[in-house]
Amino acid sequence: MNKAVGIAGTVAAAALLLTACGSDGDDDKKDTSNGPSSASSAPAEGGADAKVSGTYVAKSGDEAVILSISGKQAVLMAGKHICNGEYADMGGKMLMLKCSDGNTERSAGKVTLGADGKTLTVDWDALAKNDTFVKATSPSDLPSGLPTSLPSGLPTDLPSGIPSGLPTS
């Protein structure tokens, strides 16, 4: 049970990073959706369609690799590396990421969605080995042996004084 809660926390952190760090500068646009999700089956200008959007988990050696894709935005956590950037169509679906620590191992890669819709393979330009991710829809979908806590060294000095009670729609 503790392992599932820890993994769920890690996946939630990846999703939080995607929504918090992936601003495209259009913050003044209103969300006109009627529900919590406005995902459709049509891709958004080179972004992810509903089949690809989501959070994926893989293992690389002893470390978990977490990838979250939503529209044109992507966030990746690989060990201590936290990267964000774009999921775009460049003659083929590609991830173009920039890691906060300058690491470039997973900065560019070709994305292939598995026929089952639950796996996603990334052929990284700078790595000899591909990452094959499994879509995380529940803790039971995750591969075994993943960490049960977030990596150490994550920022703890989050901004304070953020206004509350802001409109959500």
N, C-alpha and C positions, 0 to 999 in steps of 0.2 A: 504494500500500500504506500509506504513512504517513497519507494522508488518511483511509482506512478505519479505521485504528487510532485516529486522533484523534476521529473521529465516534463510534466505538464507546465511547471513553472519555467523551465528552460524554453519550451516552445512558446509560452506566453511572452517571455522576454524578447524573443525574436520578433514576434508580431508587434510588440510595443516599439521595438527599434524601427520597424518598417513604418509604422504610422507616425512616430515622433521625429525621425531623422530624414524622412524622404520628402520633405515639402518641396513642391515645385514652384512656389512663389505665388500661387493662385489662391491664397487663403481667403480672398474676399468673394469667391464664387460660392453661391448657395448650393447646398445639397438638396436636390428636388426629389430624392427617393422617398418612397412611402414606408420603407421598412429599414431594418438594420443593415441590409446588404442590397446593393444595386447591381450586383454582378449579372452579366448577360452572357449569352453564348457568342456574341460578336466581339472580336478583339478591339481594343481601344487604340487606334493609331499605332500599331506596332507593339502594343502591350499584350499582356496575358489575357486569354479568354477564360471563361469560367472553368474549363477543363484543367488549365495550368495554375490558376490562382490558388494559393494556399501555402501551407508550411510543410516542408519536407525535411527528413532527417536521414543522414548517412553516417557511416563510420569510416574513419581514415586512420589506420593504425589503432592506437588506443584512445583516439579523440573522436568526439561527435562533431559532425558538420551539420549545421542547421541553415536551411535556405528558406526564405519566405518571399513570395512573389505576389504582388497585387498591382494589376494594370501594368504600367510602365516601370514601376518601382520594384527594387529587389534589395534584400538585406541578407547577408551571410555571416554566420558565426562559425569560425573554424579554429578550435583551440582558443588562443588568446587574441586571434585576429577578428576584428569586427569590420565588415566591409559593407558599403551600400552603393547603389548606383541604379543602372537601367536594365530592364529586360526589353529588348527591341528586336525588330525584324531588319536585318542587314543582309538580305539575300538568304537568310536562314535565321532562326531564332537564336539570339545571342544574349549572354550576360556580360555587361561592361561595368565592373565594380572598382571602387577605390577603397583601400583599407586605411583606417585611421592611423595605423602604425607604419605605413609605407610598404607593407608586404605586397608582392605582386604575383604570388603563386596562383591565386584564384582571381585574377583581375579581369580576365577575358576567357570566355568559353562558349562553345556551341551547345545548345540545349536540344535534346531529343526526348519527347514525351513517349513513354511506353504505350504499347497497344492497349494495355489494361487500364490506362488512365491513372494508375496509382504509383507508377514509377517514373522517374525523370532522370536522365543521364546527362551529365555535363562533361564535355571533352575540353578540358582546360588547356589553353595554349602553352602555359609555362610548366605544366606537370606531365610526367610520362604516364600517369595513371588517371583514368576517369573516375568521377564520383557518381555512384548510382544511388539516388535518393528514393525514399519511400514516403508517400504522402501521409501525413500525420492527421488522421481524422479522430482518433481516440488513442489513449495510451497503449491499448493492445495492438495497435498497428505499428508500433515502434520496434526497431530491432533490439535485441537484448544487449546488455553490456554498456549501455549509455550512462553518462554521469547522472547523478541524482541531485546535483546542485550546480549553481552558476559558477563560471570560472572566477578565480580570485582576481583582484586588481580592477574590477569594474568601477566606474566613477560613482562616488557617493555624495558629491557636492552638487546635488540637483538644485536648480533655481528655486528660490523661495519667493513668496509674494505674488504668486500667480493668481490672477483674479478667478473667483469661483462664480457660479451662477450664470455662466455665459450661455447664450442660446445654442442649442444643438441642431437646429434645423433652419 
